[in-house]
Amino acid sequence: MRHPLLANSASNFPRDGPDDDGGDEVLAGLDSASRNGEGEDRFEIEVEKVGEQKNRRRIQSRVRVNAELESVWSVLTDYEGLADFIPSLAVSQLLDKKDKFARLYQVGQQNLALGLKFDAKGVLDCYERDLQIGYDVDEDEKILVGKEFQTTLSYVVELVPKLWLPVRLIEGRLCREVKTNLLCVREEAQRIQRLKGEMLDI
């Protein structure tokens, strides 16, 4: 199977479609260490202004995972188990499952100031692709080749807030949530990979 969020790759973010003409403006979404992957998390994120709409943003992020692609995939497709390790997800219920398709009911929960909580509920349709394992390595990242189980997990989302909402506030909050969620997926995938290794040792 291939999932749009996964690839065994260390390449830069893809730049395709109508944005190739240079119309996008790369914005500072988080601190430089987070954007450039210089910290121990090896997490990278970019925020781009897309098209002519002043409040339209594309957030692209990725994190390196020391686990096999199949281990990462098993975490992403454990739909009812997502709420067990993603802190902002209170409920993840599988409503329908067909070949390469899943429909989920999810409830997200955020803690606000003064002890308030914000809940968001929705139905999410997930379309799965076939996994495709390959390598596309940048010159500066050749050191990654040869590292066992090196997988890159990436996530791309576009947002257009209501005009009365400050876009910088929304994109900042979303960047923090994306980072938290991807790091949680990485931790769970690496935990599963360790369990696999322990079973092989036994």
C-alpha positions as CSV (number, residue, x, y, z in Angstrom):
1,M,0.0,0.0,0.0
2,R,1.1,3.6,-0.5
3,H,0.1,6.3,1.8
4,P,0.3,10.0,0.8
5,L,2.0,10.9,4.1
6,L,4.8,8.3,3.8
7,A,7.9,7.6,1.8
8,N,11.3,6.1,2.4
9,S,12.9,9.4,1.3
10,A,15.1,12.2,2.5
11,S,14.2,14.6,-0.3
12,N,13.1,18.1,0.1
13,F,9.4,19.0,0.1
14,P,7.9,18.5,-3.3
15,R,7.1,21.7,-5.2
16,D,4.6,20.8,-7.8
17,G,1.4,22.2,-9.4
18,P,0.6,25.9,-9.9
19,D,3.0,27.0,-7.2
20,D,6.1,26.1,-9.3
21,D,6.0,29.6,-10.8
22,G,7.5,31.0,-7.6
23,G,4.2,32.6,-6.4
24,D,4.5,31.2,-2.9
25,E,6.0,33.1,-0.1
26,V,7.8,31.0,2.5
27,L,6.9,32.3,6.0
28,A,8.4,31.7,9.4
29,G,6.1,29.3,11.1
30,L,8.2,28.3,14.1
31,D,11.7,28.9,15.5
32,S,14.6,28.2,13.2
33,A,15.6,24.9,14.8
34,S,12.1,23.6,14.2
35,R,11.9,24.8,10.7
36,N,15.3,23.6,9.7
37,G,15.4,20.3,11.6
38,E,18.5,21.3,13.6
39,G,17.2,20.1,16.9
40,E,17.2,16.6,18.3
41,D,13.7,16.0,17.1
42,R,14.9,16.3,13.4
43,F,11.5,17.9,12.7
44,E,11.1,20.3,9.8
45,I,8.2,22.6,9.0
46,E,7.5,25.3,6.4
47,V,4.6,27.7,6.1
48,E,3.8,29.1,2.7
49,K,1.5,31.8,1.5
50,V,-0.4,30.2,-1.4
51,G,-1.9,31.9,-4.4
52,E,-3.6,35.3,-4.3
53,Q,-5.6,34.9,-1.1
54,K,-3.8,36.8,1.6
55,N,-5.0,34.4,4.3
56,R,-4.4,31.1,2.5
57,R,-1.5,29.0,3.9
58,R,0.1,25.7,3.2
59,I,1.9,24.0,6.1
60,Q,4.4,21.3,5.1
61,S,6.2,19.2,7.7
62,R,8.3,16.1,8.1
63,V,10.1,14.1,10.7
64,R,12.5,11.2,10.4
65,V,11.5,7.9,12.0
66,N,13.8,5.1,13.1
67,A,11.3,2.4,12.0
68,E,10.4,0.4,9.0
69,L,7.8,1.9,6.6
70,E,5.4,-0.9,7.5
71,S,5.6,-0.1,11.2
72,V,4.8,3.6,10.5
73,W,1.9,2.5,8.2
74,S,0.5,0.2,10.9
75,V,0.3,3.1,13.3
76,L,-1.4,5.5,10.8
77,T,-4.0,2.9,9.8
78,D,-4.8,1.8,13.4
79,Y,-7.7,4.2,13.2
80,E,-9.4,3.4,16.4
81,G,-6.0,3.4,18.3
82,L,-5.0,7.0,17.2
83,A,-6.7,8.6,20.3
84,D,-4.5,6.4,22.5
85,F,-1.3,8.3,21.7
86,I,-2.3,11.6,20.1
87,P,-3.0,14.0,23.0
88,S,-5.4,16.3,21.1
89,L,-7.6,13.5,19.9
90,A,-10.2,12.4,22.4
91,V,-12.2,10.0,20.2
92,S,-11.3,8.1,17.0
93,Q,-14.1,5.7,15.9
94,L,-14.1,3.6,12.8
95,L,-17.5,4.0,11.1
96,D,-16.8,2.2,7.8
97,K,-13.9,0.3,6.3
98,K,-13.5,-0.9,2.7
99,D,-10.6,-1.6,0.4
100,K,-8.2,1.4,0.7
101,F,-11.0,3.5,2.4
102,A,-11.9,4.3,6.0
103,R,-14.5,6.6,7.4
104,L,-13.8,7.9,10.9
105,Y,-15.7,9.9,13.5
106,Q,-13.2,12.0,15.5
107,V,-13.4,14.4,18.4
108,G,-10.6,16.7,19.0
109,Q,-10.1,18.5,22.3
110,Q,-8.0,21.5,23.1
111,N,-7.2,23.1,26.5
112,L,-7.7,26.9,26.4
113,A,-7.0,29.6,28.9
114,L,-8.8,29.8,32.2
115,G,-9.4,26.1,32.3
116,L,-11.7,26.2,29.3
117,K,-11.8,23.3,26.7
118,F,-12.7,23.4,23.1
119,D,-14.1,20.4,21.3
120,A,-14.3,19.8,17.6
121,K,-16.2,16.9,16.1
122,G,-16.3,15.6,12.5
123,V,-16.4,12.7,10.1
124,L,-13.2,12.1,8.2
125,D,-12.8,10.1,5.0
126,C,-9.4,8.4,4.6
127,Y,-8.2,7.2,1.2
128,E,-5.2,4.8,1.3
129,R,-2.7,4.3,-1.4
130,D,-0.3,1.5,-2.0
131,L,3.0,1.6,-0.1
132,Q,5.9,2.4,-2.3
133,I,9.4,2.1,-1.0
134,G,12.2,4.0,-2.6
135,Y,15.1,6.4,-2.0
136,D,15.6,10.0,-3.1
137,V,18.5,11.5,-1.2
138,D,19.8,15.1,-1.3
139,E,23.5,15.6,-1.5
140,D,23.7,17.1,2.0
141,E,21.7,14.1,3.5
142,K,23.7,11.2,2.1
143,I,24.7,10.4,5.7
144,L,21.2,9.0,6.1
145,V,21.8,6.2,3.6
146,G,22.7,3.0,5.4
147,K,20.9,3.9,8.5
148,E,18.6,1.0,9.4
149,F,14.8,1.7,9.2
150,Q,15.2,5.3,8.2
151,T,11.7,6.5,7.2
152,T,10.5,10.0,6.6
153,L,6.9,10.9,7.7
154,S,5.6,14.0,6.0
155,Y,2.3,15.9,6.3
156,V,0.9,18.7,4.2
157,V,-2.2,20.8,5.0
158,E,-3.8,23.9,3.5
159,L,-5.9,26.3,5.5
160,V,-8.1,29.3,4.8
161,P,-9.4,30.8,8.0
162,K,-12.5,33.1,8.2
163,L,-11.6,36.7,7.3
164,W,-12.2,37.8,10.9
165,L,-9.7,35.3,12.3
166,P,-6.0,36.3,12.5
167,V,-4.2,33.9,10.1
168,R,-0.9,34.2,12.0
169,L,-2.5,33.0,15.2
170,I,-4.2,30.1,13.5
171,E,-1.1,29.0,11.6
172,G,1.0,29.2,14.7
173,R,-1.4,27.0,16.7
174,L,-1.7,24.6,13.8
175,C,2.1,24.3,13.5
176,R,2.4,23.4,17.1
177,E,-0.3,20.7,16.8
178,V,1.2,19.2,13.6
179,K,4.6,18.9,15.3
180,T,3.1,17.3,18.4
181,N,1.0,14.8,16.4
182,L,3.9,13.8,14.1
183,L,6.3,13.3,17.0
184,C,3.6,11.1,18.7
185,V,3.2,9.0,15.6
186,R,7.0,8.7,15.4
187,E,7.3,7.6,19.1
188,E,4.5,5.0,18.6
189,A,6.1,3.6,15.4
190,Q,9.5,3.3,17.0
191,R,7.9,1.6,20.0
192,I,6.3,-1.0,17.6
193,Q,9.6,-1.4,15.8
194,R,11.4,-2.1,19.2
195,L,8.7,-4.7,20.0
196,K,9.3,-6.4,16.6
197,G,13.0,-6.6,17.4
198,E,12.4,-8.1,20.8
199,M,10.1,-10.7,19.3
200,L,12.8,-11.6,16.8
201,D,15.4,-11.9,19.6
202,I,13.1,-14.3,21.5
